[in-house]
Amino acid sequence: MAYTIDRHPREESPRLGAMTLRPVPESVPQARRWFLKLITPYSPACSVDDCVLLISELVTNAILHGTSADPWVVRLEWFREGTSLRVEVHGAGLPANVRLRRPGSEDTHGRGLPLVDSIADSWHFGPSRFGGTMVSFEMAHAWPS
């Protein structure tokens, strides 16, 4: 199985959805499709296309830069916190390896976090509660107050 999806988050949780993906390139389009399908009923006011783009970048980064001697997965979760939408991507690896680069015009990599930085209202990284690294972004005013 390539992924699992939590369609029924606990009532008391602000979590709207979650997926567990294998760390393979095919998981990136799966994450885009399923996020789009599962977020649509919540009718966020923020750009869902922007969210899908940022998810694509962060899942790709998690797959490309994740390292572990043990089998690992990429976890994608999204939450409603007040009027904001927060999306988290959890993967293997060290938080110290996350860095915002400013690639030159000839560079073929390094544009993922600059995109997140320019589109999201805020973004963060640190240790994941699952082990490894978590990178998240927030879209403010995704829902009316």
N, C-alpha and C positions, 0 to 999 in steps of 0.2 A: 504494500500500500504506500502511495506517495505522500499522503498527508491525512491528517484527521481534522475534523472540524467540530467545534463546539457550537451547536445551534441554540442551545438552551442554557445560557449562563444563569448562575444562581440569581434569584430575585433581589437579594440584598447587595449584589455586586454591581459596581458601575461598568463592569466589563460587558461589552456588546457582542464580542465574538473572539474566537481564537482559532488558530490552525497550527498544526505541527507538520513540518515539511522535511523531506529528505534533503541533504546538502548536495543537490545536483542541479545543473542549469535548468532542467525542465520544471523545477519548482517555482521559478520566477513567474512565468506566465500563469501557472496555477494560482499563485498567491494573488496576482492581479485579478483574475476572473472571479475567484471566490470572495475576495474582499468586496469587489463591486456588487456581486450578487447579495452578499449578506448585509452590507451597509445601506443599500437602497431603501429597504423598508423603514429605516430610521429617518430618512429625508434630511440629511444634514444640509445646512445652508452654505457650507464651505465648498470649495471646488473638489469634487470627488476625483476628477481627472488628475488634479495636483497630488492628491493623496495616493492615487494609484502609481503615479510616476515616482513619488518618494519611496513608497513601499518597494517598487521595483529596484530602485537604487540600493536600499538598505538590505533587502534580501540577497541581492547580487553580492554586495560587500560581505555579508555574513558567510555566504558560500565560498567566495574567493579567498577570504582572509581567515576563515575558521580553521583551527588546527587542534587536534586532540589525538592522543594515542588510542582512545576508546571510541567506539561508535558514538555519533552525535547527531542532533537534529537542529533545525532552525525553527524557532517558535515565533509566531506572529500573533499579537493580541491588540485589541483596540477597545478603548474605554471612553465613556462620556463622563466628564468631570465638570459639573456646572454647565456652562455654555460651550466648553471646549471639547474637542476630539483629540485624544492622545493615542498614538500608535507606537507600539513597542516591537522591536525585533531583537530576539535573543539568539545568540549563537556561541560556538566554541571560540576560544581565543582569549587574549588578554585585553582589558580595557586600555592599558597603556599604549596599545598599538593603534588606537583610534586617533586620527589626527586630520584636521582640516588642511587640505593642500590647496595650493593655488597653481594649477597646472598651466604650462605654457600652451600656446596654440598648436604646437607640434606634438604634445603629449597625448597618448591614446588612452590613458587611465587617469583617475584622480578627480573626476568631476562629480561623483556621487554626493559627498558631503557638502561641497559648495552649492549644489542644487538644493539640498535640504536646508542649508543655511539661508539661501535667498528666498525660498518659497514658504517654508514653515514660519509660524510666528515665534517659535522657539524650538530648540532641540537639545538633547542631553545624552550623555553616555556614562557608563559605569559598570560595576559588576552586576551580573544577572542573578536573580534569585534562584535560577536553575543551574548556576555555575557558568563560567565564561563571561561573555560581554553582552550588555544590553545597550542599544541605541534607540532613542525615541524621538518623535517630533510631535508638536502640538499645533493644532489649527484652532485659533481662538474664534469665538462667535460662530461656532458650528451650529448652534441651536439658540433660539431666543431665550432670554432669561425668564 
